[in-house]
Amino acid sequence: MTAPATPQPPVTVRVFTQRLSATPRGARLARHLALNQLREWGLPYDAPASEAVSVIVAELAANAVTHGRVPGRDFELRLSLVTGSVRVEVTDTRGEPLPAVRPPGPLDDGGRGLLLVDALADRWEVLDREPPPGKTVRAEVDVPRWSALTRKAGSDG
């Protein structure tokens, strides 16, 4: 008789982390860095998962710069290629909670960023930053044929 299999936690295959200036330029750079990193991991620019991650990074970085900015402090972009998905984490240094996700009015200038994240991510959440103050917004996008990416990423050395 064999013992039942113990569920194993997800394995992180690759991680990319970059601190960026909390400026519009830093937010734009976050999106470009994310797309380049996904391409290095074998996910082409035009893959649906890459396109979703691109928009998610753009929105979360813009939020970090606009709402989470503390003068003189950076924000952090972290991408992880984990079991079955790409995880995006954007951490800022302002501890104020995110507003509730609600549809904006038809004439509102903003308020659509988290709706886009909610629509494009397979899962997302907001976590308190360790150490405080601040918060991390984490979103995951599932990647079809993920195991083919991990073989490529592992062979890149």
N, C-alpha and C positions, 0 to 999 in steps of 0.2 A: 504494500500500500504506500502510495506516495503522498507526501504532505501537499496541501493546496498551495498553489503559487501565490506568493506575496506580491501585491501590486508594487511596481517600481515607480519612483518619481520620474517626471520628465527629465530627459538628458539635454543639457544645453550643448550644442555642437559648436557654435561660433558666437562670439560676442564682439560688438563694436561700441565703443564709448567715446564721446567727444563733448567737451565743455565748449560752449559758444557764448559770445557776447549777447546780452539781452537787448539786442537792437534788431530793427527790421532786416539788416544785412545778415545778422546771425541766424535769423529765422529762415531766410532764403537759403543760406549755406547748409542748414540742417537738412533741408529737402534734397539738395544736390548730393550731399554726402550719403544720405540714406539710399538714394537710387544707385549711386556708384557702388556702395557696399553690397546691395542686393545683387547687382550684376556680377561682382566678384564671387559671390556665393552661388552663382549659376542661375539666378532668376532674371530673365531679360527685362528690359525697360517696359516692353509692351505686354508683359504678363499681367493678367487681372490682379494678382496679389501685389505685384510691384506698383501698379497704378493705385490700388487701395492704400498701400503703405505710404506712397508719396503724398496723397491728399491728407491722410491722418497725421503724418509728420508735419506737413505745412500748417494744418489747423492747430495742432497742439503747440508747435513752436510759436506761432503767432499769438496764441493765448498766453504762453509763458512770457513773451515779450510785452504784450499789452496789459495783461491783468496780473501776472505774477512777478513783474519786475521790481527788484529792489536796487536802487542806484549802487553801482560798483560791484554787483554780484552777477555771475553768469547763470545760464541754465544748462542742463545736461541732457544730451540725447544718448539713449542706449538702445541698440538693436540687438536682439538675440535670435538666433536660429535654433528654436527648441523643437521638441518632438511634434511634428505635424504642422508647425506654424512659424510665423515671424512675429516676435513680440517687440513692440515699440514702447519705450518709456521716456517720457519727458518730465524732468524734475526742475521745479523752480524753487525760489527761496522765500516766497510769500505764503504764509500759513492760512490765508483766507480760503474758505471752501469754494468750490465751483458753484455757479448758479445752477438751478434745476434745468434739465433739458426740457425746453418747451418750444413750440413753434413760434417764430417771430411774427410780428405783424407784417402785412404786405408792404408797408412803407418804411420799416425798420432798416437802418444801415447795416446792422450786424446781427449777431445772435444765431447764425446758422452753423457755426463751426462744430459745436458738439452734436448737433443733429447729423452732420456729415459723418462724424466719428461713429455715432450710434448706428448709422445706416451701413457703413463700410466695414466696421470691425465685427468679427465673430463674437468677441467678448471684450469688455473694457471695464475699468474700475479706477477709482481715485484712492490713493493711499497716502497716509501721513509720511512725510519725509523723515528718514532716520539719518543723522540726528536732526531734530527740529531746528528752526522753523522751516516750513515749506510743505510741498505736496508733490507726489508723482502721479501722473496719469499714465496708466498702462493699458495698451490695446493689443489684441492679437488678431492676426489675419491668418486663417488656415491656408495651407499651401498644398494643392494637389501634387501627387508624386513627390512628396517631401523626401523620401528615402533616396531618390536619385540625386537630390541636391546635397544630401549629407555625404554621399560617396564622392561627389565632385569636390565639396569643401574639404573633406578629409584628405584628398589627394593633392590639394594645392600646397600642402606643406606649410 
